[in-house]
């Protein structure tokens, strides 16, 4: 992309202003998702209990992303209890195989029942030093091998307060989708300042940000951007889920802490299932 990030952002801001709530149309071909990111939580017994208790809806794609050690047991529990729930990994390596201790390949994830994988979560960026180039390599490998990447983007509190959020989001999207020409992916907007803090971006602010993200996607992928589901993540719970489900550019949620409790997670699923009637 030859133009500078700054001019790129100015053009996108203009497009986003035009992209008002009154003009937005719900895209019937965009799937609604409720995705659980368990992070480093749960055991075999709590995993079995979760899948025994959890329900789902035909109107919402439910994806659960357990720790690597629990992926295959989760796959077996999903089959045992007959739940129409999809499985996803929390991380993946960009290589097909090799001397990468502690890592998992796309084929390994597929072999234990995964259809999705989270890539570029802010915690991976912070603790594992993942940058946009590495995220891009993982996205390419994931799409190549038939998994659906859940690409996480988001700004820190410092970046938000210094009015750099749009620059950060644009840079992360352009980097993650370099040389990508596919709509077979999901974007998860997770403001870093809202993850695990109990603070969440308001539904109205999140809608504005999601509309901006879709404008960026249109610059990168053209009309394919209308097919891509954009999820919100950041202290989502049963109490605030309805506010997000009412927004036309919020196509679901990526849930952290609240996904560990099957009753709470069920409540969020039900909210978005009803939201399909928007």
LOZA-823785 format. One record per atom (N, C-alpha, C): z, x, y; residue in one letter. Coordinates in pm, whole numbers, plus 50000, padded with zeros to 5 digits. Layout:
# LOZA-823785
     up   east  north  code
      Z      X      Y     a
...
This chain:
# LOZA-823785
     up   east  north  code
  50000  50085  49882     x
  50000  50000  50000     x
  50000  50089  50123     x
  49892  50078  50205     x
  49872  50174  50311     x
  49959  50145  50432     x
  49984  50017  50462     x
  50062  49987  50580     x
  50207  50029  50561     x
  50275  50056  50673     x
  50414  50098  50666     x
  50502  49983  50621     x
  50620  50019  50568     x
  50715  49915  50528     x
  50751  49828  50648     x
  50763  49890  50767     x
  50803  49816  50886     x
  50700  49708  50922     x
  50570  49745  50924     x
  50468  49645  50956     x
  50455  49543  50844     x
  50476  49590  50720     x
  50475  49500  50605     x
  50581  49392  50623     x
  50701  49432  50665     x
  50811  49339  50684     x
  50781  49241  50797     x
  50723  49292  50908     x
  50691  49204  51021     x
  50594  49094  50978     x
  50494  49131  50900     x
  50400  49030  50851     x
  50467  48928  50762     x
  50561  48976  50678     x
  50630  48886  50587     x
  50725  48793  50660     x
  50790  48844  50764     x
  50878  48759  50844     x
  50798  48646  50906     x
  50679  48678  50955     x
  50591  48577  51012     x
  50555  48472  50908     x
  50519  48519  50789     x
  50482  48426  50682     x
  50600  48338  50643     x
  50720  48397  50642     x
  50838  48321  50602     x
  50872  48213  50703     x
  50853  48242  50830     x
  50878  48142  50934     x
  50787  48022  50914     x
  50659  48050  50880     x
  50564  47943  50854     x
  50603  47864  50731     x
  50668  47935  50637     x
  50705  47879  50507     x
  50834  47798  50522     x
  50832  47689  50601     x
  50953  47613  50633     x
  50992  47523  50516     x
  51116  47474  50521     x
  51163  47387  50414     x
  51079  47261  50404     x
  51034  47209  50518     x
  50954  47088  50516     x
  50820  47105  50451     x
  50768  47226  50453     x
  50636  47252  50396     x
  50642  47295  50251     x
  50760  47333  50204     x
  50770  47384  50067     x
  50748  47273  49965     x
  50679  47307  49858     x
  50658  47215  49748     x
  50715  47277  49622     x
  50780  47196  49542     x
  50831  47245  49414     x
  50713  47274  49322     x
  50709  47392  49266     x
  50600  47428  49176     x
  50633  47378  49035     x
  50550  47284  48986     x
  50581  47222  48858     x
  50571  47321  48743     x
  50499  47431  48763     x
  50482  47526  48654     x
  50586  47638  48657     x
  50683  47630  48747     x
  50790  47730  48750     x
  50906  47682  48663     x
  50947  47769  48572     x
  51055  47735  48481     x
  51189  47754  48550     x
  51283  47665  48521     x
  51420  47678  48568     x
  51501  47753  48463     x
  51578  47853  48509     x
  51657  47936  48418     x
  51805  47933  48457     x
  51889  47933  48356     x
  52031  47966  48372     x
  52059  48080  48276     x
  52088  48197  48332     x
  52100  48320  48252     x
  52242  48375  48262     x
  52297  48408  48147     x
  52432  48465  48140     x
  52425  48616  48124     x
  52493  48688  48211     x
  52509  48832  48197     x
  52656  48860  48166     x
  52683  48887  48037     x
  52822  48907  47995     x
  52878  49042  48038     x
  52789  49134  48079     x
  52831  49270  48114     x
  52910  49332  47997     x
  53019  49401  48021     x
  53092  49465  47910     x
  53211  49377  47872     x
  53179  49259  47819     x
  53281  49161  47782     x
  53247  49096  47648     x
  53348  49040  47585     x
  53342  48963  47461     x
  53345  49050  47335     x
  53382  48984  47226     x
  53394  49046  47094     x
  53319  48957  46995     x
  53318  48998  46868     x
  53251  48915  46767     x
  53310  48774  46761     x
  53442  48765  46764     x
  53506  48634  46752     x
  53480  48546  46874     x
  53488  48603  46994     x
  53462  48521  47113     x
  53314  48486  47126     x
  53227  48573  47075     x
  53084  48543  47076     x
  53054  48424  46985     x
  53113  48423  46866     x
  53095  48310  46774     x
  53147  48181  46836     x
  53263  48190  46899     x
  53322  48072  46963     x
  53233  48020  47075     x
  53177  48112  47153     x
  53091  48074  47265     x
  52971  47993  47216     x
  52899  48045  47117     x
  52777  47979  47072     x
  52806  47852  46993     x
  52924  47842  46939     x
  52964  47718  46872     x
  52987  47607  46974     x
  53043  47643  47089     x
  53081  47544  47190     x
  52971  47513  47291     x
  52881  47610  47316     x
  52786  47595  47424     x
  52681  47491  47391     x
  52637  47417  47492     x
  52527  47323  47479     x
  52410  47376  47561     x
  52300  47305  47561     x
  52186  47345  47642     x
  52105  47221  47676     x
  52001  47239  47755     x
  51919  47126  47797     x
  51772  47161  47779     x
  51693  47064  47740     x
  51550  47089  47723     x
  51482  47115  47856     x
  51548  47078  47967     x
  51488  47095  48099     x
  51515  47232  48160     x
  51601  47310  48097     x
  51641  47440  48151     x
  51632  47545  48040     x
  51574  47660  48072     x
  51574  47771  47977     x
  51705  47847  47991     x
  51783  47847  47885     x
  51913  47915  47885     x
  51897  48049  47814     x
  51937  48156  47881     x
  51928  48291  47826     x
  52066  48355  47831     x
  52108  48413  47721     x
  52237  48482  47717     x
  52212  48630  47692     x
  52273  48715  47775     x
  52255  48860  47766     x
  52390  48926  47733     x
  52421  48945  47605     x
  52546  49009  47564     x
  52532  49161  47571     x
  52645  49233  47551     x
  52636  49379  47534     x
  52551  49412  47411     x
  52497  49532  47408     x
  52405  49572  47300     x
  52466  49550  47162     x
  52595  49584  47146     x
  52659  49574  47015     x
  52667  49430  46964     x
  52656  49334  47054     x
  52670  49194  47015     x
  52536  49121  47008     x
  52427  49191  47030     x
  52297  49124  47034     x
  52260  49061  46899     x
  52268  49139  46792     x
  52226  49083  46664     x
  52324  48976  46614     x
  52457  48997  46627     x
  52547  48887  46592     x
  52518  48761  46674     x
  52487  48776  46804     x
  52454  48660  46887     x
  52329  48591  46834     x
  52231  48669  46795     x
  52108  48613  46736     x
  52140  48530  46612     x
  52228  48582  46527     x
  52265  48509  46405     x
  52343  48383  46437     x
  52434  48390  46536     x
  52513  48272  46573     x
  52424  48163  46633     x
  52326  48203  46714     x
  52233  48106  46773     x
  52160  48029  46662     x
  52116  48102  46559     x
  52048  48039  46446     x
  52144  47954  46364     x
  52264  48008  46342     x
  52362  47937  46259     x
  52399  47802  46318     x
  52420  47800  46452     x
  52464  47677  46518     x
  52347  47595  46570     x
  52225  47642  46548     x
  52107  47564  46584     x
  52093  47539  46733     x
  52124  47639  46814     x
  52119  47620  46959     x
  51985  47671  47015     x
  51919  47591  47099     x
  51793  47635  47161     x
  51819  47728  47280     x
  51875  47843  47249     x
  51914  47941  47351     x
  51838  48071  47325     x
  51793  48134  47432     x
  51720  48259  47422     x
  51815  48377  47440     x
  51774  48491  47386     x
  51858  48611  47389     x
  51793  48718  47478     x
  51878  48789  47551     x
  51827  48896  47636     x
  51918  49017  47633     x
  51860  49134  47659     x
  51938  49257  47669     x
  51979  49282  47813     x
  52078  49367  47831     x
  52128  49401  47964     x
  52061  49526  48021     x
  51989  49599  47937     x
  51926  49724  47979     x
  51824  49764  47873     x
  51730  49849  47912     x
  51629  49898  47818     x
  51580  50033  47867     x
  51530  50115  47775     x
  51473  50244  47814     x
  51323  50231  47832     x
  51264  50320  47911     x
  51120  50313  47939     x
  51035  50374  47828     x
  51095  50454  47739     x
  51018  50518  47632     x
  51022  50433  47505     x
  50920  50450  47421     x
  50914  50376  47296     x
  51018  50426  47196     x
  51045  50557  47195     x
  51145  50616  47107     x
  51169  50759  47155     x
  51269  50824  47097     x
  51292  50963  47134     x
  51439  51000  47140     x
  51466  51120  47190     x
  51602  51174  47196     x
  51672  51125  47323     x
  51708  50997  47321     x
  51774  50933  47436     x
  51902  50867  47386     x
  52006  50948  47369     x
  52131  50901  47310     x
  52188  50782  47388     x
  52223  50679  47313     x
  52287  50562  47372     x
  52192  50460  47430     x
  52062  50486  47426     x
  51964  50394  47485     x
  51904  50302  47379     x
  51833  50198  47427     x
  51765  50103  47339     x
  51622  50085  47386     x
  51528  50080  47292     x
  51387  50060  47326     x
  51354  49911  47326     x
  51237  49879  47379     x
  51192  49740  47378     x
  51178  49688  47235     x
  51124  49769  47147     x
  51106  49725  47008     x
  51239  49700  46939     x
  51340  49782  46971     x
  51474  49758  46916     x
  51529  49624  46962     x
  51510  49593  47091     x
  51558  49466  47144     x
  51485  49349  47079     x
  51354  49361  47065     x
  51277  49254  47001     x
  51320  49235  46856     x
  51355  49345  46789     x
  51390  49341  46647     x
  51518  49263  46622     x
  51606  49257  46722     x
  51732  49182  46705     x
  51725  49046  46774     x
  51604  49003  46812     x
  51587  48866  46861     x
  51574  48848  47010     x
  51566  48957  47086     x
  51557  48945  47232     x
  51418  48903  47276     x
  51415  48820  47379     x
  51290  48782  47446     x
  51290  48828  47592     x
  51407  48857  47646     x
  51424  48893  47786     x
  51507  49020  47797     x
  51501  49085  47913     x
  51589  49198  47938     x
  51612  49213  48088     x
  51736  49237  48126     x
  51772  49261  48266     x
  51736  49404  48303     x
  51671  49421  48417     x
  51631  49553  48464     x
  51671  49570  48610     x
  51732  49684  48643     x
  51762  49716  48782     x
  51883  49647  48840     x
  51974  49604  48754     x
  52097  49542  48807     x
  52169  49641  48898     x
  52233  49590  49002     x
  52296  49678  49101     x
  52400  49770  49038     x
  52465  49724  48931     x
  52564  49809  48865     x
  52496  49925  48794     x
  52378  49902  48738     x
  52301  50011  48679     x
  52252  50107  48787     x
  52210  50053  48898     x
  52165  50137  49010     x
  52279  50224  49062     x
  52401  50165  49064     x
  52516  50238  49118     x
  52572  50338  49018     x
  52598  50294  48895     x
  52670  50379  48799     x
  52577  50469  48717     x
  52452  50427  48698     x
  52359  50506  48617     x
  52252  50572  48703     x
  52257  50552  48832     x
  52164  50619  48922     x
  52020  50570  48911     x
  52000  50447  48866     x
  51863  50396  48854     x
  51803  50372  48992     x
  51678  50416  49011     x
  51608  50393  49136     x
  51483  50308  49110     x
  51407  50282  49215     x
  51292  50193  49203     x
  51186  50248  49109     x
  51169  50381  49106     x
  51070  50441  49016     x
  51107  50418  48870     x
  51235  50434  48838     x
  51279  50412  48700     x
  51269  50263  48664     x
  51305  50178  48757     x
  51291  50034  48734     x
  51145  50000  48703     x
  51053  50059  48777     x
  50911  50035  48756     x
  50866  50077  48617     x
  50911  50194  48571     x
  50877  50239  48436     x
  50928  50142  48331     x
  51049  50091  48349     x
  51107  49997  48254     x
  51032  49865  48255     x
  50994  49818  48374     x
  50920  49692  48385     x
  50786  49705  48313     x
  50715  49815  48335     x
  50586  49836  48270     x
  50599  49834  48118     x
  50698  49907  48067     x
  50716  49913  47921     x
  50756  49777  47864     x
  50839  49706  47938     x
  50886  49574  47892     x
  50771  49475  47884     x
  50690  49468  47988     x
  50576  49376  47988     x
  50476  49417  47880     x
  50451  49546  47868     x
  50356  49596  47767     x
  50396  49553  47627     x
  50526  49552  47598     x
  50572  49520  47463     x
  50614  49375  47445     x
  50584  49291  47544     x
  50599  49147  47525     x
  50735  49089  47554     x
  50823  49164  47618     x
  50948  49108  47666     x
  50932  49064  47811     x
  51016  48973  47855     x
  51012  48926  47994     x
  51121  48996  48073     x
  51085  49076  48174     x
  51187  49145  48253     x
  51252  49053  48356     x
  51382  49064  48369     x
  51458  48996  48475     x
  51492  49105  48576     x
  51412  49115  48681     x
  51421  49226  48775     x
  51520  49192  48887     x
  51627  49271  48895     x
  51731  49245  48994     x
  51706  49323  49122     x
  51723  49254  49235     x
  51714  49317  49366     x
  51828  49265  49452     x
  51864  49340  49555     x
  51971  49292  49643     x
  52021  49400  49735     x
  52079  49357  49846     x
  52128  49448  49948     x
  52281  49460  49944     x
  52331  49573  49991     x
  52475  49594  50001     x
  52528  49529  50129     x
  52660  49526  50143     x
  52719  49469  50263     x
  52681  49550  50386     x
  52681  49683  50372     x
  52642  49768  50484     x
  52499  49743  50527     x
  52410  49728  50431     x
  52269  49702  50463     x
  52253  49565  50527     x
  52330  49468  50479     x
  52325  49334  50537     x
  52372  49337  50683     x
  52485  49404  50707     x
  52542  49407  50842     x
  52456  49486  50940     x
  52379  49581  50890     x
  52292  49660  50978     x
  52149  49604  50983     x
  52134  49479  50938     x
  52006  49407  50948     x
  51895  49477  50869     x
  51928  49537  50755     x
  51829  49606  50673     x
  51795  49531  50545     x
  51845  49411  50529     x
  51828  49338  50403     x
  51681  49320  50368     x
  51598  49275  50465     x
  51457  49252  50437     x
  51387  49382  50398     x
  51421  49491  50465     x
  51362  49621  50432     x
  51398  49662  50290     x
  51525  49644  50254     x
  51571  49682  50120     x
  51501  49598  50013     x
  51496  49467  50033     x
  51434  49379  49934     x
  51285  49409  49918     x
  51217  49430  50030     x
  51074  49462  50024     x
  51050  49592  49949     x
  51131  49693  49981     x
  51115  49823  49917     x
  51141  49814  49767     x
  51244  49741  49729     x
  51276  49727  49587     x
  51166  49653  49512     x
  51111  49547  49572     x
  51005  49471  49507     x
  50877  49552  49494     x
  50838  49618  49604     x
  50716  49699  49600     x
  50730  49810  49497     x
  50847  49871  49491     x
  50870  49978  49394     x
  50871  49929  49252     x
  50939  49818  49226     x
  50950  49765  49090     x
  50816  49719  49036     x
  50729  49667  49124     x
  50605  49605  49080     x
  50482  49692  49105     x
  50504  49819  49128     x
  50392  49911  49147     x
  50303  49911  49022     x
  50174  49887  49044     x
  50073  49885  48936     x
  50101  49776  48832     x
  50172  49671  48874     x
  50197  49556  48787     x
  50106  49442  48833     x
  50037  49378  48740     x
  49951  49264  48772     x
  49979  49152  48674     x
  50102  49103  48677     x
  50145  49001  48582     x
  50247  48910  48648     x
  50244  48784  48611     x
  50346  48689  48658     x
  50449  48663  48549     x
  50439  48735  48438     x
  50529  48715  48325     x
  50659  48793  48347     x
  50728  48754  48455     x
  50851  48822  48492     x
  50938  48726  48573     x
  51064  48764  48589     x
  51161  48686  48666     x
  51222  48779  48770     x
  51245  48728  48891     x
  51316  48802  48993     x
  51454  48740  49010     x
  51556  48824  49012     x
  51692  48776  49037     x
  51743  48841  49165     x
  51765  48758  49267     x
  51821  48808  49393     x
  51972  48806  49381     x
  52032  48926  49382     x
  52178  48938  49374     x
  52228  49022  49492     x
  52271  48956  49599     x
  52331  49033  49708     x
  52452  49110  49655     x
  52447  49241  49666     x
  52550  49325  49604     x
  52688  49290  49656     x
  52696  49250  49782     x
  52824  49217  49843     x
  52885  49089  49786     x
  52808  49013  49707     x
  52858  48888  49650     x
  52887  48897  49502     x
  52853  49009  49438     x
  52868  49019  49292     x
  53014  49049  49257     x
  53076  48955  49187     x
  53212  48973  49139     x
  53318  48972  49248     x
  53280  48931  49370     x
  53376  48933  49481     x
  53436  48797  49511     x
  53377  48692  49454     x
  53419  48557  49489     x
  53347  48506  49612     x
  53280  48596  49686     x
  53199  48555  49800     x
  53057  48528  49752     x
  52997  48425  49803     x
  52858  48396  49767     x
  52780  48364  49893     x
  52654  48401  49893     x
  52567  48364  50004     x
  52552  48213  50005     x
  52552  48152  50123     x
  52535  48008  50129     x
  52400  47969  50070     x
  52390  47845  50027     x
  52264  47798  49969     x
  52150  47807  50070     x
  52180  47775  50196     x
  52076  47780  50299     x
  52029  47923  50323     x
  52122  48018  50331     x
  52085  48158  50350     x
  52008  48209  50228     x
  52053  48170  50110     x
  51984  48212  49987     x
  51842  48156  49983     x
  51825  48031  50026     x
  51690  47972  50030     x
  51599  48051  50123     x
  51649  48088  50240     x
  51568  48166  50333     x
  51528  48300  50270     x
  51625  48362  50202     x
  51596  48491  50138     x
  51497  48475  50024     x
  51511  48370  49946     x
  51419  48346  49835     x
  51278  48319  49886     x
  51267  48243  49997     x
  51136  48218  50055     x
  51074  48349  50103     x
  51157  48436  50158     x
  51109  48567  50201     x
  51062  48649  50081     x
  51141  48647  49974     x
  51104  48721  49852     x
  50972  48669  49798     x
  50951  48537  49799     x
  50825  48483  49750     x
  50709  48528  49838     x
  50733  48541  49968     x
  50629  48592  50057     x
  50593  48736  50023     x
  50694  48815  49990     x
  50668  48953  49947     x
  50587  48952  49818     x
  50625  48868  49724     x
  50554  48860  49597     x
  50408  48820  49618     x
  50384  48731  49715     x
  50247  48691  49743     x
  50165  48806  49798     x
  50230  48891  49878     x
  50161  49009  49928     x
  50123  49104  49814     x
  50208  49108  49712     x
  50187  49201  49601     x
  50097  49143  49493     x
  50123  49016  49456     x
  50058  48956  49339     x
  49966  48839  49371     x
  49953  48804  49499     x
  49868  48692  49535     x
  49925  48559  49487     x
  49837  48469  49443     x
  49881  48335  49405     x
  49968  48334  49279     x
  49968  48443  49204     x
  50056  48451  49086     x
  50203  48437  49126     x
  50234  48467  49253     x
  50373  48460  49300     x
  50430  48320  49286     x
  50344  48218  49295     x
  50393  48080  49285     x
  50440  48046  49144     x
  50404  48127  49046     x
  50444  48102  48907     x
  50574  48172  48869     x
  50623  48260  48957     x
  50738  48344  48923     x
  50868  48275  48963     x
  50959  48262  48869     x
  51091  48205  48898     x
  51177  48310  48968     x
  51241  48266  49077     x
  51333  48352  49151     x
  51472  48292  49138     x
  51563  48369  49082     x
  51699  48322  49057     x
  51796  48380  49159     x
  51906  48307  49180     x
  52015  48359  49264     x
  52129  48404  49174     x
  52190  48516  49208     x
  52309  48563  49137     x
  52409  48620  49236     x
  52533  48593  49217     x
  52636  48646  49306     x
  52751  48548  49319     x
  52848  48557  49228     x
  52964  48467  49227     x
  52922  48321  49214     x
  52825  48295  49126     x
  52785  48158  49095     x
  52887  48097  49000     x
  52923  47973  49028     x
  53017  47903  48939     x
  52983  47754  48935     x
  53062  47681  48857     x
  53035  47538  48840     x
  53050  47461  48971     x
  53134  47510  49060     x
  53161  47439  49185     x
  53048  47452  49287     x
  52983  47569  49291     x
  52880  47588  49394     x
  52736  47579  49340     x
  52720  47559  49210     x
  52586  47561  49150     x
  52497  47451  49206     x
  52553  47333  49234     x
  52472  47221  49282     x
  52404  47252  49415     x
  52472  47329  49500     x
  52413  47363  49629     x
  52287  47447  49610     x
  52291  47540  49516     x
  52175  47625  49491     x
  52063  47546  49422     x
  52099  47455  49332     x
  51997  47381  49256     x
  51914  47291  49346     x
  51967  47257  49463     x
  51895  47167  49554     x
  51788  47239  49636     x
  51787  47371  49631     x
  51695  47449  49715     x
  51560  47471  49644     x
  51448  47450  49716     x
  51316  47452  49651     x
  51270  47588  49601     x
  51322  47697  49656     x
  51278  47829  49610     x
  51382  47897  49522     x
  51487  47826  49485     x
  51588  47879  49392     x
  51564  47814  49257     x
  51511  47892  49166     x
  51464  47839  49037     x
  51565  47858  48925     x
  51690  47878  48961     x
  51794  47899  48862     x
  51891  48005  48907     x
  51978  48046  48817     x
  52084  48140  48851     x
  52107  48243  48741     x
  52151  48360  48784     x
  52199  48464  48693     x
  52350  48469  48710     x
  52422  48435  48605     x
  52566  48410  48614     x
  52644  48522  48547     x
  52745  48572  48615     x
  52830  48677  48560     x
  52957  48621  48500     x
  53067  48630  48573     x
  53199  48593  48521     x
  53206  48452  48466     x
  53144  48356  48533     x
  53151  48216  48489     x
  53078  48192  48358     x
  52994  48288  48316     x
  52920  48270  48190     x
  53005  48304  48068     x
  53123  48361  48090     x
  53210  48397  47977     x
  53284  48276  47922     x
  53293  48172  48001     x
  53362  48049  47960     x
  53257  47945  47925     x
  53249  47902  47798     x
  53142  47808  47759     x
  53146  47677  47836     x
  53266  47628  47871     x
  53274  47503  47946     x
  53216  47519  48087     x
  53253  47630  48152     x
  53201  47654  48287     x
  53050  47675  48284     x
  53003  47753  48185     x
  52861  47780  48175     x
  52783  47651  48145     x
  52839  47566  48059     x
  52780  47436  48033     x
  52766  47354  48161     x
  52870  47360  48243     x
  52867  47285  48368     x
  52752  47330  48458     x
  52729  47459  48464     x
  52619  47513  48546     x
  52484  47470  48488     x
  52472  47477  48356     x
  52348  47432  48291     x
  52320  47286  48325     x
  52422  47201  48316     x
  52405  47058  48344     x
  52363  47033  48488     x
  52416  47112  48580     x
  52379  47098  48721     x
  52230  47123  48739     x
  52180  47230  48680     x
  52039  47264  48698     x
  51948  47173  48617     x
  51996  47116  48508     x
  51918  47018  48434     x
  51897  46893  48518     x
  52002  46849  48587     x
  51990  46735  48678     x
  51905  46772  48798     x
  51912  46898  48837     x
  51834  46945  48952     x
  51684  46937  48928     x
  51644  46926  48800     x
  51501  46913  48769     x
  51446  46782  48824     x
  51535  46690  48860     x
  51491  46563  48916     x
  51473  46571  49068     x
  51485  46691  49127     x
  51474  46706  49272     x
  51346  46644  49326     x
